[in-house]
Amino acid sequence: MIDLKNYDINQTQHRIIYSISELDIASMGNILRLLNISRQALNVNVRDLMSRNLIEEVSSDKDKRIKTLHLTTEGNKLNDQINAEQMQKIETLFTNVDNDWEKAMQQLANEYIKGFDK
């Protein structure tokens, strides 16, 4: 598990950033359904990410009532940094267990559970 505090974001904000990077159409409705969070939780986090210039809201060319979320240059950089750290952690994990899937998943689960104790 990576520590999102190092990036000054919370777990919900990370999920929002990642979702925006992966969805073809990152509308508020699509993100709400995907993350299964309340509209209020989404709005609070989206506004914070927008104020920090990590995401932006863009009106659709076809229908100005429809707004989609996009990562800014800074948001893309942050997402890339987090993804790189996650990939490095996973590669190290598999290297440490000689690419044994079961052992890797067991270690990952143990690390995840330890995170609850913090």
BAVONU-366372 format. One line per 10 residues: number of its first residue (from 1); their letters; for each residue y, z, x of N, C-alpha, C. Coordinates in nm, 3 decimals. Example, Ala and Ser with C-alpha at 12.3 -4.5 7.8 and 13.67 -1.06 7.14 Angstrom:
2
1 = as = -0.569:0.780:1.319:-0.450:0.780:1.230:-0.330:0.780:1.320; -0.225:0.708:1.285:-0.106:0.714:1.367:0.003:0.787:1.290
//
This chain:
118
1 = midlknydin = -0.119:0.000:0.084:0.000:0.000:0.000:0.124:0.000:0.088; 0.220:-0.080:0.050:0.345:-0.080:0.124:0.443:0.014:0.055; 0.538:0.063:0.130:0.636:0.156:0.077:0.760:0.077:0.035; 0.777:0.059:-0.095:0.889:-0.019:-0.146:1.023:0.049:-0.122; 1.022:0.178:-0.093:1.146:0.249:-0.062:1.211:0.191:0.063; 1.128:0.138:0.153:1.182:0.073:0.274:1.267:-0.048:0.239; 1.245:-0.105:0.122:1.320:-0.222:0.078:1.424:-0.186:-0.028; 1.437:-0.059:-0.057:1.535:-0.008:-0.154:1.514:-0.066:-0.294; 1.386:-0.080:-0.333:1.354:-0.123:-0.469:1.241:-0.036:-0.521; 1.228:-0.031:-0.654:1.118:0.044:-0.714:1.005:-0.053:-0.753
11 = qtqhriiysi = 0.897:0.001:-0.802:0.780:-0.081:-0.834:0.810:-0.183:-0.943; 0.884:-0.141:-1.045:0.917:-0.234:-1.154:1.004:-0.348:-1.101; 1.100:-0.317:-1.015:1.184:-0.421:-0.958:1.102:-0.517:-0.873; 1.006:-0.465:-0.800:0.919:-0.552:-0.721:0.839:-0.644:-0.812; 0.788:-0.590:-0.920:0.711:-0.671:-1.015:0.798:-0.780:-1.076; 0.924:-0.747:-1.105:1.017:-0.845:-1.160:1.043:-0.956:-1.058; 1.075:-0.918:-0.936:1.103:-1.017:-0.831:0.982:-1.108:-0.811; 0.863:-1.048:-0.801:0.743:-1.129:-0.780:0.718:-1.222:-0.898; 0.736:-1.171:-1.020:0.715:-1.254:-1.139:0.810:-1.372:-1.142; 0.937:-1.347:-1.111:1.035:-1.456:-1.109:0.993:-1.562:-1.007
21 = seldiasmgn = 0.941:-1.517:-0.893:0.903:-1.612:-0.789:0.782:-1.696:-0.829; 0.699:-1.645:-0.917:0.573:-1.714:-0.952:0.575:-1.788:-1.085; 0.660:-1.746:-1.178:0.662:-1.810:-1.310:0.736:-1.943:-1.306; 0.686:-2.041:-1.381:0.756:-2.168:-1.393:0.887:-2.149:-1.470; 0.879:-2.071:-1.579:0.997:-2.039:-1.659:1.006:-1.888:-1.668; 1.098:-1.831:-1.589:1.111:-1.685:-1.582:1.216:-1.637:-1.682; 1.184:-1.652:-1.812:1.274:-1.600:-1.915:1.249:-1.451:-1.931; 1.347:-1.383:-1.990:1.332:-1.239:-2.013:1.206:-1.213:-2.099; 1.187:-1.296:-2.201:1.071:-1.279:-2.289:0.939:-1.295:-2.215; 0.931:-1.395:-2.128:0.808:-1.416:-2.051:0.779:-1.299:-1.959
31 = ilrllnisrq = 0.884:-1.248:-1.896:0.866:-1.134:-1.805:0.828:-1.008:-1.883; 0.890:-0.988:-1.999:0.856:-0.873:-2.083:0.707:-0.875:-2.119; 0.660:-0.990:-2.163:0.518:-1.002:-2.201:0.426:-0.983:-2.081; 0.462:-1.041:-1.970:0.377:-1.034:-1.850:0.367:-0.891:-1.797; 0.481:-0.823:-1.788:0.483:-0.689:-1.728:0.451:-0.579:-1.828; 0.459:-0.612:-1.958:0.429:-0.515:-2.063:0.516:-0.388:-2.048; 0.646:-0.411:-2.034:0.741:-0.300:-2.027:0.842:-0.315:-2.140; 0.918:-0.211:-2.165:1.017:-0.216:-2.273:1.134:-0.304:-2.232; 1.205:-0.353:-2.332:1.324:-0.435:-2.307:1.427:-0.354:-2.229; 1.438:-0.225:-2.261:1.534:-0.139:-2.192:1.498:-0.126:-2.044
41 = alnvnvrdlm = 1.370:-0.104:-2.015:1.326:-0.091:-1.875:1.354:-0.220:-1.798; 1.329:-0.333:-1.863:1.356:-0.461:-1.798:1.505:-0.479:-1.773; 1.586:-0.454:-1.876:1.731:-0.475:-1.864:1.793:-0.389:-1.756; 1.755:-0.262:-1.749:1.811:-0.172:-1.648:1.781:-0.225:-1.508; 1.658:-0.264:-1.486:1.618:-0.312:-1.354:1.675:-0.449:-1.322; 1.682:-0.538:-1.421:1.741:-0.671:-1.399:1.888:-0.656:-1.363; 1.961:-0.572:-1.436:2.104:-0.553:-1.406:2.124:-0.498:-1.265; 2.039:-0.406:-1.224:2.050:-0.352:-1.089:2.023:-0.461:-0.984; 1.918:-0.540:-1.005:1.886:-0.647:-0.912:1.997:-0.753:-0.908; 2.058:-0.780:-1.023:2.169:-0.875:-1.028:2.290:-0.820:-0.953
51 = srnlieevss = 2.318:-0.692:-0.968:2.434:-0.633:-0.902:2.418:-0.633:-0.750; 2.293:-0.638:-0.705:2.264:-0.641:-0.561:2.241:-0.782:-0.510; 2.270:-0.881:-0.596:2.261:-1.022:-0.561:2.119:-1.064:-0.517; 2.018:-1.007:-0.584:1.880:-1.045:-0.555:1.827:-1.145:-0.657; 1.880:-1.138:-0.780:1.843:-1.234:-0.884:1.970:-1.278:-0.957; 1.957:-1.391:-1.026:2.068:-1.441:-1.106:2.014:-1.494:-1.238; 2.101:-1.496:-1.338:2.065:-1.546:-1.470:2.129:-1.683:-1.487; 2.048:-1.781:-1.526:2.097:-1.919:-1.539:2.069:-1.967:-1.681; 2.171:-2.025:-1.744:2.153:-2.081:-1.879:2.079:-2.214:-1.869; 1.993:-2.238:-1.968:1.918:-2.363:-1.974:2.011:-2.480:-1.998
61 = dkdkriktlh = 1.982:-2.593:-1.937:2.061:-2.714:-1.960:2.043:-2.765:-2.104; 1.923:-2.744:-2.158:1.891:-2.795:-2.291:1.943:-2.704:-2.402; 1.937:-2.573:-2.379:1.977:-2.477:-2.482:2.046:-2.359:-2.414; 2.176:-2.352:-2.427:2.255:-2.250:-2.357:2.220:-2.108:-2.401; 2.151:-2.093:-2.514:2.110:-1.959:-2.559:1.994:-1.905:-2.476; 1.920:-1.996:-2.415:1.803:-1.956:-2.335:1.847:-1.937:-2.190; 1.821:-1.818:-2.139:1.857:-1.787:-2.001:1.731:-1.757:-1.922; 1.724:-1.809:-1.802:1.611:-1.780:-1.714:1.661:-1.706:-1.591; 1.572:-1.633:-1.530:1.605:-1.557:-1.410:1.555:-1.633:-1.288; 1.635:-1.631:-1.183:1.601:-1.698:-1.058:1.632:-1.604:-0.942
71 = lttegnklnd = 1.554:-1.617:-0.835:1.584:-1.540:-0.715:1.700:-1.606:-0.642; 1.788:-1.525:-0.590:1.894:-1.575:-0.502:1.834:-1.594:-0.363; 1.913:-1.642:-0.271:1.866:-1.656:-0.133:1.822:-1.520:-0.080; 1.902:-1.418:-0.109:1.866:-1.282:-0.064:1.739:-1.234:-0.133; 1.724:-1.266:-0.260:1.604:-1.227:-0.334:1.480:-1.294:-0.278; 1.492:-1.422:-0.242:1.381:-1.494:-0.179:1.344:-1.433:-0.045; 1.445:-1.397:0.033:1.419:-1.334:0.163:1.344:-1.203:0.145; 1.390:-1.123:0.050:1.325:-0.994:0.025:1.180:-1.014:-0.020; 1.159:-1.106:-0.112:1.025:-1.134:-0.162:0.934:-1.181:-0.048; 0.986:-1.267:0.038:0.909:-1.316:0.153:0.874:-1.203:0.249
81 = qinaeqmqki = 0.968:-1.112:0.272:0.942:-0.998:0.362:0.832:-0.909:0.306; 0.840:-0.879:0.177:0.739:-0.792:0.114:0.603:-0.861:0.117; 0.599:-0.989:0.082:0.473:-1.063:0.083:0.412:-1.067:0.223; 0.496:-1.087:0.325:0.446:-1.092:0.463:0.387:-0.957:0.503; 0.455:-0.848:0.465:0.402:-0.715:0.498:0.270:-0.690:0.426; 0.261:-0.732:0.300:0.136:-0.715:0.225:0.022:-0.795:0.288; 0.051:-0.920:0.326:-0.052:-1.004:0.387:-0.099:-0.945:0.520; -0.006:-0.895:0.599:-0.042:-0.834:0.727:-0.131:-0.713:0.705; -0.097:-0.634:0.605:-0.175:-0.514:0.575:-0.317:-0.553:0.531; -0.329:-0.655:0.449:-0.460:-0.699:0.402:-0.542:-0.759:0.517
91 = etlftnvdnd = -0.478:-0.839:0.602:-0.548:-0.897:0.716:-0.598:-0.788:0.811; -0.516:-0.688:0.835:-0.557:-0.577:0.921:-0.673:-0.501:0.859; -0.664:-0.479:0.729:-0.770:-0.408:0.658:-0.904:-0.481:0.674; -0.904:-0.612:0.651:-1.028:-0.689:0.664:-1.078:-0.695:0.808; -0.987:-0.703:0.903:-1.027:-0.704:1.044:-1.096:-0.573:1.080; -1.043:-0.462:1.030:-1.098:-0.329:1.060:-1.238:-0.308:1.004; -1.276:-0.385:0.902:-1.409:-0.368:0.842:-1.494:-0.494:0.863; -1.463:-0.571:0.966:-1.538:-0.693:1.000:-1.555:-0.786:0.879; -1.447:-0.801:0.803:-1.444:-0.891:0.686:-1.547:-0.857:0.578; -1.588:-0.731:0.572:-1.681:-0.686:0.467:-1.599:-0.656:0.341
101 = wekamqqlan = -1.617:-0.740:0.238:-1.539:-0.730:0.115:-1.550:-0.591:0.051; -1.671:-0.541:0.037:-1.693:-0.412:-0.029:-1.624:-0.299:0.046; -1.637:-0.297:0.178:-1.571:-0.193:0.257:-1.419:-0.205:0.249; -1.370:-0.328:0.250:-1.226:-0.349:0.242:-1.172:-0.297:0.109; -1.242:-0.327:0.000:-1.197:-0.281:-0.131:-1.206:-0.129:-0.142; -1.307:-0.071:-0.080:-1.321:0.074:-0.082:-1.204:0.139:-0.005; -1.171:0.086:0.110:-1.058:0.140:0.186:-0.927:0.120:0.112; -0.910:0.005:0.050:-0.790:-0.022:-0.027:-0.777:0.076:-0.144; -0.887:0.100:-0.213:-0.887:0.195:-0.325:-0.855:0.336:-0.275; -0.912:0.374:-0.163:-0.884:0.507:-0.107:-0.737:0.523:-0.072
111 = eyikgfdk = -0.680:0.419:-0.013:-0.538:0.423:0.023:-0.451:0.430:-0.103; -0.491:0.358:-0.205:-0.419:0.359:-0.332:-0.420:0.500:-0.393; -0.536:0.564:-0.391:-0.550:0.698:-0.446:-0.466:0.798:-0.364; -0.465:0.783:-0.233:-0.383:0.871:-0.148:-0.236:0.860:-0.184; -0.194:0.743:-0.229:-0.055:0.723:-0.267:-0.011:0.811:-0.382; -0.105:0.853:-0.466:-0.073:0.941:-0.577:-0.043:1.082:-0.529; -0.094:1.118:-0.413:-0.075:1.254:-0.360:0.061:1.273:-0.297; 0.133:1.164:-0.271:0.263:1.175:-0.205:0.369:1.228:-0.297
//
